[in-house]
Amino acid sequence: MSFRSRVLPAGIVLAGVAVITGLVIYFGVGDVVKALASVKRLNFAQYIAAQLGITAGLGLCWRMLLRSRDHGSFWLCVWGRLVRDATGEFLPFSQVGGYVLGARIITLHGVNAMDAAASTLGDVTTEFLAELVFIGIGLAITSHLVPHSELVTPVAIGLCIAVVMSVGLVLVQRGGGKIFRALALRIAGTAGHGAVAHLDRLQAALDQMYAERWRLALAAFFHLLCWFGTATASFIGFHALGVPIAFTTAMAIEAMLHAIMALAFFVPGRVGIQEAAYTLLGAMFGIPPEIALSLSLLRRARDFVIAVPVLLVWQGVEARRLRLRVG
């Protein structure tokens, strides 16, 4: 690993931490701490439970697209999803790194590697398509509640671009194997036949998955329900902080939040981006900035409580496999 590849993620994270620190200082350490201290343990437990329920739903979505009926259980997909999200959010990897590690988890338990890769691609695609629908609904609510917001137009333009990108993403998966196969042979010549064989197997797994369109449609529908679940979690979080907002407002904030954070997918954990976005959106909907910032920090605390045990167990499993291999 090069020096640049090691330093750049750390530098981005440090910049994000600096943004968080600056926001807390700017809006008042005392007010933010007071808001967080007002959250009761029961309310925080409900906030965590809501997120775990969403993760269970996401595991179900992944399971719907997995061909390996013998080994790919629902709970395995939930565990793979937990690892995917924990590593993608809290370790200095990109989101793509989380996808790879999530797929690796299920292959370690007997799922065929090509099935794991194909189902991961399908899961990411259906989740992305459902997210676009969710953002569209949130954008419509925002334009109704805050018609003069300066965010409506740029988010609408970004949504249109994302829809076009989603069509391209599906088309590449439907016939991308031919393109990459030709590139591999042109670049590597006869030495690229091994890569071509892998691409052919991956394309065959993707073709079989796309042949069952009802599974894709069902997975996309349940992903949309999970996106509504994130709005529910936001609703619970705001109420825990003493802000009784309407569910439609929580949905609008969550949708616009994800539209903003999608632009910062390369930032590990979106450190600093999430806090700035919450503060901006809170002001737009009349929520005090210290409350909006407190919700962002509460969200990070929730994700931390979930991710730490997941990462510890995952590392324990990896260490055990390494010892068995060496021994």
N, C-alpha and C positions, 0 to 999 in steps of 0.2 A: 504494500500500500504506500503510495507516494506521500511526501510531506504535505503537499497541497490538499490531497483528499482527506488527510487526517485533520488538518488545521481548519479548513473551510467550514465543516459542520460545527466544530467547536466555536468558531468565530461567530457564526450565525446565531447559535444558541446564546452566547454571551451578549450579543446585541439585543436579542429578545429579552433576556433577563434585565438588561439595562432599561429597556422600554417599560417593562413591568414595574421596576423600582421607581422610575421617573413618574409613572402614572400614579402610583400609590402615594408618593411624596407630594405630587401636585394637588391631588384631590383630598389629601389629608390622611395621614397614617391613622390618626385616632378614629376618624369616621369609618374608614374601611374596616379596622379591627373591631369597632363597635358593632358594625353590621354583621360581620362574620360571627362574633361572639353571641349574637342574638339567635343564631340558628340552634334549635334544640336537637338533641341526639336522635330523637325519633324522626324528626323531619329529615335529618341527614341520612338516616338509615333508609327512609322511603326514597330519597334521591338516588342512593346507591342501588336499591332494589329495582327502581325503574330502569336504570342503565343495564343491570344484569338481565332484566326481561327483554330489553332491546337486543342484547347480545344473543340471547337464546333464539330470538326471532331471526337474527342474521345467520346463526348456525343452521336453522331450518331452511333458509333460502339457499345456502350453499349445498345442503344435503339434497335438495330437489334436483340439482344439476349434476350430481355425482353419479357416474355410471356404476362404480364398484359397489354393488349391493351387498357383497359378502363382508367387506371390511369397513366400509365408510359409514359408520353409525352416526346418528344425530349428535350424540354427545361428543364424538370425536371431532365433528365439524364445529361444534361450539368451542371445544378446547383449541382447535386450530384457529378459530376466529379470535379468541382471547389472546393467543400468542401473536397473531397478525397485528392486532390493534395495539397491544402493549409494546411490541418492538418498533412498530411504525411511529408511535407517539413519544416514547420515552428513551429509546436508544438513538444514537446519532446515525440512523439510516434514513433513506428516503422512504416514501410510502411503498415504492416498488420493493424495497428490501423486506418490508413487512409481508407483502404478498408472497414473496419467495419463501420466507421462513414459515408462513402459515401452510403453504403447500407441502413443505418439507415435513412438517409435523404429521400430516395425515399419511404421507408415504412411509414414514417410519413405523406406522401401525398397519401396513399391508396394502395400502391403496396403490394401484398402479401409477407410476410417475406421470404418464401421459394423461391419465384420467384426472389426476390432481391438478396438473397444469391447465388442462382444458376447462375443468370446472371452476378453477380460480379465475380464469379469463372471463368465463361466462358470468360468474358471480360479480366480478368487478363491473362488467358491462351492464348487467341488469340493475345493479345498485346505482350506477351512474345515470342510467335512463330514468329510474325512479326519482333520483335526486333532482333531475331537471324538471320533472312534473311538480315535485314539492316546491322547488324554487319558483316555478311559474305560479302556483297557487299563492305562495307567500308574497310574490310580487303584486298579484292582483289585490290581495288584502292591504298591502302597504299603500298602493296607489289610491285605495279607497279611504284608508284611515289618515294617511299623510300625503294628500295629492300633490303638494308642492315640493316634495322631497327631491333633492338633487341626485339621490342615489337611484331613483326609479329608472331614468333613461339609460345610464351606463350599465346597470344590471340587466335591463331588457336587451340591450345590444349584446352583452356578454352571453346571455341565455340563447339568443339566436345563433351566435357563433358556436356555442357548445352543442346545440342541436345538430348543426352541420357536422361537427367533429364526431358526434355519436354515430351518425350514419356511416361515416368513413371507418370508424372503429369496427362496426358490425361487418361492413364489406370486406375489410382486411381479414377478419376472422373467418369469413365464409370462403374466401379464396386466396388469402394471403400466403398460404403454403407454396403456391406456384411462383409467386414473386420472389420469396426468400430462397426457394430452391434454385431458381435461375441465378440469383445473386451469388449464392454459395458456390455454385459450379463455375461461374465466371471468375470469381475472386480466387478460389482455391484449386480450381481444376479438378483432377481426379481425387485429390486429397480431401475434397469437400463432400465426397460421397457419404461419409459417416454422418456429417451434419444433415445432409439431405434426407437420410433414412430417419433421423430423429424428427425432422420437420414433417415428413410424410406421416409418421405415426401420430404426431400431434394434430395434424390436419384431419386425420381419420377420426380421432377422438372428438375434435371440434364439430366435424360434419355429423357425427352421430348425435351429439348434444343438440345441434341446431335442427336436426330432423324431428326432434320431439318439441315442437314449438309450444305446446300447451305447458310443458314444464318451464320454459323460459318465461312465458306470460305469467304463470303462477308465481314464479320467483320474483319477477318484477313487481307484481301486485303486493306480495308480502314485504318486499323491500320498501314499497311506498308506505305500507302500514308502519314499518320500523321508523321511517322518516317522521311520520306523525308521532311516533313514540318519542322521538327526540324533542318535539315540541311539548309533549306532555311532561317530560323531564324538566324542561325549561320552565314550564308552568309551575311545577312543584318547587323548583329552586327559587323562583321569585316569591312565591307565597311563603317559603321558609324564611326569606329575608324580610318579610313583612310588607311585601308589595303585592296586593291582590289584583293583578292584571287579569284581563279576559284571556281565554284560551286562544282566540283569534290573534290577539296581540302577541302572545308568546309564539305562535306559529309564524307570524310575520317576522319577528325578530330572529327566530332560529333559521328560517329560510334565507333571509338576507345575510345572516352571519356566515352560513355555509357558502353563499355566493361570493362573499368577500374572501373567505379562507381558501376557496378553491384556487384563487390566484397565487396563493403562497404555499402550494403543495410541496415545494422544494425545501421549505424551512422545517427542520425537525421539530415535531410537536406544535408547529405554528406558534412558537414562543414569542410573545409580544404582539403578534398579529391578532390573536383572539382577544386580548385585553383591549387593544385599541379599537377593534371592531365593536365589542360590547359597549364600550364607552360612547362611541359614535352613535350606535343604534339606540342606546338608552336615552341619549339626549333627544334623538329624533321622535321617540315615543313618550317623552315627558318623564322619564325615569331618572332620578338623581344619579350623577356620574359615579358617586361612591358605591351606590347599590349595584349598578351595572358592572362595575369593576369587581365588586365583592362576589357577584355571581360567577364571573369568570374564574376567580380564585377558588371559589367553592367547587366549581366544575373540575378544576385541576386537582383539588384535594380528593374529590370522588374518584377520578381516573387513577390517581396515585394509589389510593387504597385498594383498588381493583388490580392495578398493574403489578404492584410489588410482589404479591404472592404468586401471580402468574409467572413473572420473570424468574423468581426463585425456584419454583417447581420446574420450569423449563430448563433452567441451567443445571438443576440436579439431575434431570433425565439425561441431558446431553453429557454430563460428566460421567454418569453411570455407564452409558453406552461407550464412551471413550475408554473407560477402565476395562470393560469387557473385551473391547477390540484389542487393546494393548496386551491384556492378560491372556 
